[in-house]
Amino acid sequence: MKNLTTILRLEWLRQTRSALWHKNLLVNLFLGLMVVYLLGNLLFVGLVLDDILLKIFPRTSPLEKLNSWLLYYFFFDFILRYFMQKLPAMTVEPYLHLPISKKSLAHLLLVRSKVHMFNFFHLLIFVPFAFEVGFKYYTTAEGLGWLVGVVSMVFALNFILMYIKRTAEISLPVYAGMIATLATLIGLEYFDLVSFSGISALAFNALFQVPLTALIPLGLAMGAYFLNFRYLNDHMYMGDLTSGESTKVSFVGAGFFSRFGLMGQLIDLDLKFIWRNKRTRSVLLLTILFLGYGLLIFPQKDFQSNDLMHMIFSIIITGMFTLNYGQYLLGWEAAHFDHILSRNVSPMQFFKSKFLLFALVSTACMVCSIPYAYFGWEILLALFCVYLFNVGITAPVVMFFGSLNPKKIDLSKGTVMNWQGVGAAQFLLVIPVLGLPMVIYGLGVMFWDTQHAMILIGIIGVAGILGSGLSIRLLGKWMEQRKYEISNDFRNN
């Protein structure tokens, strides 16, 4: 135990003594405040989730209704973890020659993997919900059985994913296959062919009906833990730890996203670029400011039941940054566009990093807007469906228009009364960004109803996300053909 405490203290000192930590102290503080805000939103969702479920399904127990969705919830969580969650970052090589057992190091790596944002997100939702419903309307044993079972499932998925990532490479086809499987399950449920919600309800209702069944997910979590432990204990040698193929480092410095490879490094550079220049920083601050736009609208009863207003609000909230930053995609880079051409980064990788940046900011905006569900679950449905559309359709369209006849922009000037970079392409953007989702919504209302119209927008967005690889390749080819012409235009402006 003493060795573990010493290693944790050394890891903390290594992080805080880093020159990069002090250099980016303001950025780290800002990110910390954003994380606290996000965690507060999730805690709020956990506290009011029972009220939301009772409002939507007044004749069903909130706990039983939630249980009917948990199978989908955990499957979707696993898909997100597979793509986004990384192995715990800790360098064990400096400790291998010391009198510290490999078992202690293996346990430390596994315990550290528990302290991950994905696990905290689930705990902030399920623990308050258990106290609001499980321990209030059920016996202590029943509430405790449900809470232990659900939390055990969270950590079981965590350790199962850790083992998969340690023993196999991340595969994009596998990831696409999991998304297709989830879509198939939802389709089978929608057409009443197989009731997976019924299977989910049967499995998770057993946790409070027979509390001892919580030992099953608890045993699964323990089994996944010891499977990881055995693998780490057997492979914790210098040869195994350094046998991977070395990669060429093309960038100096590192940020939060740099751990995710080349795309993460490019995103980090973009974020630094945005924060360090006056006009791009104003775009980001305007995006944050508009997160409170709903507080001016939804308290008014006329807008609470207006589905068209929900859609327009969602377009503004989740697409504000994509539109404002993406419409000048190459104009921002005009002063150093020749440097971009000289880097060992292909046009396709350039557009892919921009796409991931737009998806990241849109996701953050959507998550930060979840508390608007307090004014009605229809707002949350519109927010999520339009978010998918903005990521899958709007982002590639905006990137295309942003690379169409770009104009040089002076980054030192602000946004107010600044028409630099504005051209015909910026005005044409209004058609796909605002007009296209409204047309789809109108067709959906014409043939079905408002809820199915929103779902149709979301389905088209998912199709766009699945086809993002094709759209990025096409944008890359477009850029490859015109990059020297664009560079010459920037030099002559």
C-alpha positions as CSV (number, residue, x, y, z in Angstrom):
1,M,0.0,0.0,0.0
2,K,2.9,2.3,0.8
3,N,4.4,1.7,-2.7
4,L,1.1,2.6,-4.4
5,T,0.8,5.8,-2.4
6,T,4.3,6.8,-3.3
7,I,3.8,6.1,-7.0
8,L,0.6,8.1,-7.1
9,R,2.4,11.0,-5.4
10,L,5.3,10.8,-7.9
11,E,2.8,10.8,-10.8
12,W,1.1,13.9,-9.4
13,L,4.4,15.7,-9.1
14,R,5.4,14.7,-12.6
15,Q,2.2,16.3,-14.0
16,T,2.3,19.5,-11.9
17,R,6.0,20.1,-12.4
18,S,5.7,19.9,-16.2
19,A,6.5,23.1,-18.0
20,L,3.5,22.5,-20.2
21,W,1.2,22.5,-17.1
22,H,2.3,25.9,-16.0
23,K,2.3,27.3,-19.6
24,N,-1.3,26.2,-20.1
25,L,-2.4,26.9,-16.6
26,L,-5.2,29.3,-17.8
27,V,-6.4,26.8,-20.4
28,N,-6.4,24.0,-17.7
29,L,-8.3,26.2,-15.4
30,F,-10.9,27.0,-18.1
31,L,-11.2,23.3,-18.9
32,G,-11.6,22.5,-15.2
33,L,-14.4,24.9,-14.9
34,M,-16.1,23.4,-18.0
35,V,-15.8,19.9,-16.5
36,V,-17.3,21.1,-13.2
37,Y,-20.2,22.6,-15.1
38,L,-20.7,19.4,-17.1
39,L,-20.6,17.3,-14.0
40,G,-23.1,19.6,-12.4
41,N,-25.5,19.2,-15.3
42,L,-25.2,15.4,-15.1
43,L,-25.9,15.6,-11.3
44,F,-29.0,17.7,-12.1
45,V,-30.2,15.1,-14.6
46,G,-29.8,12.4,-12.0
47,L,-31.8,14.3,-9.5
48,V,-34.7,15.2,-11.9
49,L,-34.7,12.0,-14.0
50,D,-37.5,10.5,-12.0
51,D,-39.7,13.6,-12.5
52,I,-38.9,13.6,-16.3
53,L,-39.9,9.9,-16.6
54,L,-43.1,10.5,-14.6
55,K,-44.1,13.4,-16.8
56,I,-43.6,11.4,-20.0
57,F,-44.9,8.0,-18.6
58,P,-47.2,8.9,-15.7
59,R,-48.6,5.4,-15.4
60,T,-45.3,3.6,-15.2
61,S,-42.8,3.3,-12.4
62,P,-39.7,5.5,-13.2
63,L,-37.3,2.7,-12.1
64,E,-39.0,0.1,-14.3
65,K,-39.2,2.4,-17.3
66,L,-35.5,3.2,-16.9
67,N,-34.7,-0.5,-16.6
68,S,-36.3,-1.1,-20.0
69,W,-33.8,1.2,-21.6
70,L,-30.7,0.2,-19.8
71,L,-29.7,-2.5,-22.3
72,Y,-29.6,0.1,-25.1
73,Y,-28.0,2.6,-22.7
74,F,-25.0,0.3,-21.9
75,F,-24.6,-0.8,-25.5
76,F,-24.4,2.8,-26.6
77,D,-22.0,3.6,-23.8
78,F,-19.8,0.7,-24.9
79,I,-19.7,2.1,-28.4
80,L,-18.7,5.5,-27.2
81,R,-16.0,4.0,-24.9
82,Y,-14.6,1.9,-27.7
83,F,-13.9,5.0,-29.8
84,M,-13.2,7.6,-27.2
85,Q,-11.9,6.0,-24.0
86,K,-8.1,5.5,-23.9
87,L,-6.0,3.2,-21.7
88,P,-4.9,4.9,-18.5
89,A,-1.9,7.0,-19.2
90,M,0.8,6.1,-16.7
91,T,4.5,5.3,-17.4
92,V,5.5,2.2,-15.5
93,E,8.9,1.7,-17.1
94,P,10.7,3.9,-14.4
95,Y,9.4,1.6,-11.7
96,L,10.2,-1.8,-13.2
97,H,13.8,-1.8,-11.9
98,L,12.7,-0.8,-8.4
99,P,11.7,-3.3,-5.6
100,I,8.0,-2.9,-6.4
101,S,6.1,-6.0,-7.4
102,K,4.5,-6.2,-10.8
103,K,1.3,-7.1,-9.1
104,S,1.2,-3.7,-7.3
105,L,1.8,-1.9,-10.6
106,A,-0.9,-3.9,-12.3
107,H,-3.4,-3.2,-9.6
108,L,-2.5,0.5,-9.7
109,L,-3.1,0.7,-13.5
110,L,-6.5,-1.0,-13.0
111,V,-7.5,1.2,-10.1
112,R,-6.5,4.2,-12.1
113,S,-8.8,3.1,-15.0
114,K,-11.7,3.4,-12.6
115,V,-11.1,7.1,-12.3
116,H,-12.3,8.0,-15.7
117,M,-14.8,10.6,-16.8
118,F,-17.1,8.0,-18.4
119,N,-17.5,6.2,-15.0
120,F,-18.1,9.5,-13.2
121,F,-20.8,10.4,-15.7
122,H,-22.7,7.3,-15.0
123,L,-22.3,7.5,-11.2
124,L,-23.6,11.1,-11.2
125,I,-26.8,9.9,-12.9
126,F,-27.5,6.6,-11.3
127,V,-26.5,7.3,-7.6
128,P,-28.8,10.3,-7.2
129,F,-31.6,8.5,-9.1
130,A,-31.2,5.5,-6.7
131,F,-31.7,7.8,-3.7
132,E,-34.6,9.7,-5.4
133,V,-36.5,6.5,-6.4
134,G,-34.8,3.3,-5.3
135,F,-34.5,4.0,-1.6
136,K,-37.6,6.1,-1.4
137,Y,-40.2,3.8,-2.9
138,Y,-38.5,0.5,-2.3
139,T,-36.8,-1.2,0.6
140,T,-33.2,-0.6,1.4
141,A,-32.2,-4.0,0.2
142,E,-34.1,-3.6,-3.1
143,G,-32.6,-0.1,-3.8
144,L,-29.1,-1.3,-2.8
145,G,-29.4,-4.3,-5.1
146,W,-30.4,-2.2,-8.1
147,L,-27.6,0.4,-7.4
148,V,-24.9,-2.2,-6.9
149,G,-26.0,-4.1,-10.0
150,V,-26.0,-1.0,-12.3
151,V,-22.8,0.4,-10.9
152,S,-21.1,-3.1,-11.3
153,M,-22.3,-3.1,-15.0
154,V,-20.6,0.3,-15.5
155,F,-17.2,-1.0,-14.2
156,A,-17.6,-4.3,-15.9
157,L,-17.9,-2.5,-19.3
158,N,-14.9,-0.4,-18.3
159,F,-12.6,-3.4,-17.6
160,I,-13.9,-5.4,-20.6
161,L,-13.1,-2.5,-22.9
162,M,-9.6,-2.2,-21.3
163,Y,-8.9,-5.8,-22.0
164,I,-10.1,-5.6,-25.6
165,K,-7.9,-2.5,-26.2
166,R,-4.9,-4.2,-24.7
167,T,-5.2,-7.3,-26.7
168,A,-6.5,-5.9,-30.1
169,E,-6.2,-2.9,-32.3
170,I,-9.0,-0.4,-32.6
171,S,-10.8,-1.2,-35.9
172,L,-13.0,1.3,-37.7
173,P,-15.0,-1.5,-39.3
174,V,-15.7,-3.1,-35.9
175,Y,-16.9,0.3,-34.6
176,A,-19.1,0.8,-37.6
177,G,-20.4,-2.8,-37.1
178,M,-21.4,-2.0,-33.5
179,I,-23.3,1.1,-34.6
180,A,-25.0,-0.9,-37.3
181,T,-25.9,-3.6,-34.6
182,L,-27.4,-0.9,-32.4
183,A,-29.4,0.5,-35.3
184,T,-30.6,-3.0,-36.1
185,L,-31.8,-3.6,-32.5
186,I,-33.6,-0.3,-32.5
187,G,-35.2,-1.2,-35.8
188,L,-36.4,-4.6,-34.6
189,E,-37.8,-2.9,-31.5
190,Y,-39.5,-0.2,-33.6
191,F,-41.3,-2.7,-35.9
192,D,-42.3,-4.9,-32.9
193,L,-40.3,-7.9,-34.2
194,V,-38.2,-8.4,-31.0
195,S,-38.7,-6.5,-27.7
196,F,-35.2,-5.8,-26.4
197,S,-36.7,-3.3,-24.0
198,G,-38.7,-6.1,-22.5
199,I,-35.5,-8.2,-22.2
200,S,-33.8,-5.2,-20.6
201,A,-36.7,-4.7,-18.2
202,L,-36.7,-8.4,-17.2
203,A,-33.0,-8.4,-16.5
204,F,-32.7,-5.2,-14.6
205,N,-36.0,-5.4,-12.7
206,A,-34.5,-8.6,-11.2
207,L,-31.9,-6.4,-9.4
208,F,-34.5,-5.0,-7.0
209,Q,-37.0,-7.8,-7.1
210,V,-34.3,-10.3,-6.0
211,P,-31.4,-8.2,-4.7
212,L,-29.0,-11.1,-4.6
213,T,-29.0,-11.1,-8.4
214,A,-26.8,-8.0,-8.1
215,L,-24.0,-10.6,-7.5
216,I,-24.1,-11.5,-11.2
217,P,-23.0,-8.1,-12.6
218,L,-20.7,-7.7,-9.6
219,G,-19.1,-11.1,-10.4
220,L,-18.8,-10.0,-14.1
221,A,-16.9,-6.8,-13.0
222,M,-14.6,-8.8,-10.8
223,G,-13.9,-11.3,-13.5
224,A,-13.1,-8.6,-16.0
225,Y,-10.8,-7.0,-13.4
226,F,-8.8,-10.1,-12.8
227,L,-8.7,-10.9,-16.5
228,N,-7.0,-7.5,-17.0
229,F,-4.8,-8.1,-14.0
230,R,-3.5,-11.5,-15.2
231,Y,-2.7,-10.0,-18.7
232,L,-0.9,-7.0,-17.2
233,N,1.0,-9.2,-14.7
234,D,2.1,-11.5,-17.5
235,H,3.2,-8.8,-19.9
236,M,4.7,-6.1,-17.7
237,Y,8.2,-6.4,-19.1
238,M,10.3,-3.7,-20.9
239,G,10.3,-5.7,-24.1
240,D,6.5,-5.9,-24.2
241,L,6.0,-2.3,-23.2
242,T,8.3,-1.0,-26.0
243,S,7.7,-3.5,-28.7
244,G,5.2,-1.4,-30.5
245,E,6.1,0.3,-33.8
246,S,7.5,3.8,-33.2
247,T,5.8,6.7,-34.8
248,K,7.3,9.9,-36.1
249,V,6.5,13.0,-33.9
250,S,5.7,15.9,-36.1
251,F,4.6,18.5,-33.5
252,V,6.3,20.1,-30.5
253,G,4.4,20.2,-27.3
254,A,1.3,18.3,-26.2
255,G,-2.2,19.0,-25.0
256,F,-5.1,17.1,-23.7
257,F,-6.1,15.6,-27.1
258,S,-2.5,14.9,-28.2
259,R,-2.7,11.5,-26.6
260,F,-5.2,10.4,-29.3
261,G,-2.6,10.5,-32.1
262,L,-2.2,12.7,-35.1
263,M,-5.8,13.8,-35.2
264,G,-5.6,14.8,-31.5
265,Q,-2.5,16.8,-32.1
266,L,-4.2,18.7,-35.0
267,I,-7.2,19.4,-32.8
268,D,-4.9,20.7,-30.0
269,L,-3.3,23.1,-32.5
270,D,-6.7,24.3,-33.7
271,L,-7.8,25.0,-30.1
272,K,-4.6,26.9,-29.4
273,F,-5.0,28.8,-32.6
274,I,-8.7,29.7,-31.8
275,W,-7.8,30.9,-28.3
276,R,-4.8,32.9,-29.2
277,N,-6.3,35.1,-31.9
278,K,-8.9,37.8,-31.4
279,R,-11.4,37.0,-34.1
280,T,-11.4,33.2,-33.7
281,R,-11.6,33.6,-29.9
282,S,-14.7,35.8,-30.3
283,V,-16.3,33.0,-32.3
284,L,-15.8,30.6,-29.5
285,L,-17.0,33.0,-26.8
286,L,-20.1,33.8,-28.9
287,T,-20.8,30.0,-29.1
288,I,-20.6,29.8,-25.3
289,L,-22.7,32.9,-24.8
290,F,-25.5,31.4,-27.0
291,L,-25.8,28.3,-24.7
292,G,-28.0,30.5,-22.6
293,Y,-30.2,31.5,-25.5
294,G,-32.9,29.0,-24.4
295,L,-33.4,30.8,-21.1
296,L,-34.8,33.8,-23.0
297,I,-37.2,31.6,-25.0
298,F,-38.4,28.5,-23.1
299,P,-39.7,30.2,-20.0
300,Q,-42.4,31.6,-22.3
301,K,-45.3,29.2,-22.6
302,D,-45.8,30.0,-26.3
303,F,-42.5,28.6,-27.2
304,Q,-42.5,25.5,-24.9
305,S,-44.8,23.5,-27.2
306,N,-43.5,25.0,-30.5
307,D,-41.6,22.2,-32.2
308,L,-40.3,24.4,-35.0
309,M,-38.8,26.8,-32.4
310,H,-37.2,23.8,-30.7
311,M,-35.5,22.8,-34.1
312,I,-34.3,26.4,-34.8
313,F,-32.9,26.6,-31.2
314,S,-31.1,23.3,-31.7
315,I,-29.6,24.4,-35.0
316,I,-28.3,27.5,-33.4
317,I,-26.9,25.8,-30.2
318,T,-25.2,22.8,-31.8
319,G,-24.3,24.4,-35.1
320,M,-23.2,27.9,-34.1
321,F,-19.5,27.1,-33.9
322,T,-19.5,24.9,-37.0
323,L,-21.1,27.7,-39.1
324,N,-19.2,30.6,-37.7
325,Y,-15.8,29.0,-37.7
326,G,-16.2,26.6,-40.6
327,Q,-17.5,29.1,-43.2
328,Y,-14.0,30.7,-43.1
329,L,-12.2,27.3,-42.9
330,L,-9.2,28.2,-45.1
331,G,-9.4,32.0,-44.6
332,W,-8.2,31.5,-41.0
333,E,-5.2,29.7,-42.3
334,A,-4.3,32.2,-45.0
335,A,-1.3,33.7,-43.2
336,H,0.4,30.3,-42.8
337,F,-1.2,28.3,-45.6
338,D,2.2,27.6,-47.3
339,H,3.3,26.1,-44.0
340,I,0.3,23.8,-44.0
341,L,1.2,22.5,-47.5
342,S,4.8,21.8,-46.3
343,R,3.7,19.7,-43.3
344,N,3.5,16.0,-43.4
345,V,-0.3,16.1,-43.2
346,S,-2.5,15.2,-46.2
347,P,-5.5,17.3,-47.2
348,M,-7.8,14.4,-46.1
349,Q,-6.2,14.4,-42.6
350,F,-6.6,18.2,-42.5
351,F,-10.4,17.9,-43.2
352,K,-10.7,15.0,-40.8
353,S,-9.3,17.0,-38.0
354,K,-11.6,19.9,-38.7
355,F,-14.6,17.5,-38.8
356,L,-13.6,16.0,-35.5
357,L,-13.2,19.5,-34.0
358,F,-16.7,20.4,-35.1
359,A,-18.1,17.2,-33.8
360,L,-16.3,17.7,-30.5
361,V,-17.6,21.3,-30.0
362,S,-21.2,20.3,-31.1
363,T,-21.2,17.4,-28.7
364,A,-20.1,19.7,-25.8
365,C,-22.8,22.2,-26.7
366,M,-25.4,19.5,-26.8
367,V,-24.4,18.0,-23.4
368,C,-24.3,21.5,-21.8
369,S,-27.9,22.1,-23.1
370,I,-29.3,18.9,-21.6
371,P,-30.8,20.9,-18.6
372,Y,-33.3,22.5,-21.1
373,A,-35.1,19.1,-20.8
374,Y,-36.6,20.7,-17.7
375,F,-38.9,22.7,-20.1
376,G,-40.0,19.5,-21.9
377,W,-38.6,16.3,-23.2
378,E,-39.4,17.4,-26.8
379,I,-36.6,20.0,-26.5
380,L,-34.1,17.2,-25.7
381,L,-35.4,15.1,-28.6
382,A,-35.0,18.0,-31.0
383,L,-31.6,18.9,-29.6
384,F,-30.2,15.4,-30.1
385,C,-31.7,14.8,-33.6
386,V,-30.5,18.2,-34.9
387,Y,-27.1,17.6,-33.2
388,L,-26.7,14.4,-35.3
389,F,-27.7,16.3,-38.4
390,N,-25.3,19.1,-37.7
391,V,-22.4,16.7,-37.3
392,G,-23.3,14.3,-40.2
393,I,-24.6,16.8,-42.8
394,T,-23.9,20.4,-41.8
395,A,-20.2,20.0,-40.9
396,P,-19.1,18.5,-44.3
397,V,-21.3,21.0,-46.2
398,V,-19.8,23.9,-44.3
399,M,-16.3,22.6,-44.8
400,F,-16.9,22.5,-48.6
401,F,-18.3,26.0,-48.7
402,G,-15.5,27.2,-46.4
403,S,-12.9,26.0,-48.9
404,L,-14.7,27.5,-51.9
405,N,-13.0,30.7,-53.0
406,P,-11.5,31.5,-49.6
407,K,-10.5,35.0,-48.7
408,K,-7.7,36.1,-46.4
409,I,-8.6,37.2,-42.9
410,D,-6.7,39.4,-40.5
411,L,-6.9,37.5,-37.2
412,S,-6.0,40.5,-35.1
413,K,-9.3,42.2,-35.8
414,G,-12.6,41.4,-33.9
415,T,-15.9,40.2,-35.3
416,V,-18.0,43.4,-34.9
417,M,-18.5,45.2,-38.3
418,N,-15.7,43.0,-39.8
419,W,-16.6,41.8,-43.3
420,Q,-13.2,40.2,-44.1
421,G,-13.6,36.8,-45.6
422,V,-17.2,37.3,-46.5
423,G,-18.2,36.2,-50.0
424,A,-21.0,34.6,-52.0
425,A,-20.2,31.2,-50.4
426,Q,-21.2,32.5,-46.9
427,F,-24.6,33.6,-48.1
428,L,-25.2,30.4,-50.0
429,L,-24.5,28.5,-46.7
430,V,-27.9,29.6,-45.3
431,I,-29.7,27.3,-47.7
432,P,-28.2,23.9,-46.5
433,V,-27.7,25.0,-42.9
434,L,-31.2,26.4,-42.2
435,G,-33.2,25.4,-45.2
436,L,-32.4,21.7,-45.6
437,P,-33.4,20.7,-42.0
438,M,-36.6,22.7,-42.3
439,V,-37.5,21.0,-45.6
440,I,-36.9,17.6,-44.0
441,Y,-38.9,18.6,-41.0
442,G,-41.8,19.8,-43.3
443,L,-41.8,16.5,-45.2
444,G,-41.8,14.6,-41.9
445,V,-44.8,16.5,-40.6
446,M,-46.6,16.1,-43.9
447,F,-46.4,12.3,-43.8
448,W,-46.1,11.6,-40.1
449,D,-46.1,13.9,-37.1
450,T,-43.6,16.4,-35.4
451,Q,-41.8,13.7,-33.3
452,H,-41.2,11.4,-36.3
453,A,-40.1,14.5,-38.3
454,M,-37.4,15.2,-35.7
455,I,-36.4,11.5,-35.7
456,L,-36.1,11.6,-39.5
457,I,-33.7,14.5,-39.2
458,G,-31.7,12.5,-36.7
459,I,-31.6,9.4,-39.0
460,I,-30.3,11.5,-41.9
461,G,-27.7,12.8,-39.6
462,V,-26.6,9.3,-38.6
463,A,-26.4,8.4,-42.2
464,G,-24.1,11.4,-42.8
465,I,-21.9,10.4,-39.8
466,L,-21.5,6.9,-41.2
467,G,-20.6,8.3,-44.6
468,S,-18.3,10.9,-43.2
469,G,-15.3,9.0,-44.4
470,L,-16.4,9.3,-48.0
471,S,-17.2,13.0,-47.7
472,I,-13.8,13.7,-46.1
473,R,-12.1,11.8,-48.9
474,L,-13.9,13.9,-51.5
475,L,-13.0,17.1,-49.7
476,G,-9.4,15.9,-49.6
477,K,-9.3,15.3,-53.3
478,W,-10.9,18.7,-53.9
479,M,-8.3,20.3,-51.8
480,E,-5.5,18.4,-53.5
481,Q,-6.5,19.7,-56.9
482,R,-6.8,23.4,-55.8
483,K,-4.2,23.8,-53.0
484,Y,-1.6,25.6,-55.1
485,E,-4.2,27.9,-56.6
486,I,-5.5,28.8,-53.2
487,S,-2.0,29.4,-51.9
488,N,-1.2,31.7,-54.8
489,D,-4.4,33.7,-54.1
490,F,-3.5,34.1,-50.5
491,R,0.0,35.4,-51.3
492,N,-1.4,37.9,-53.8
493,N,-4.1,39.3,-51.5
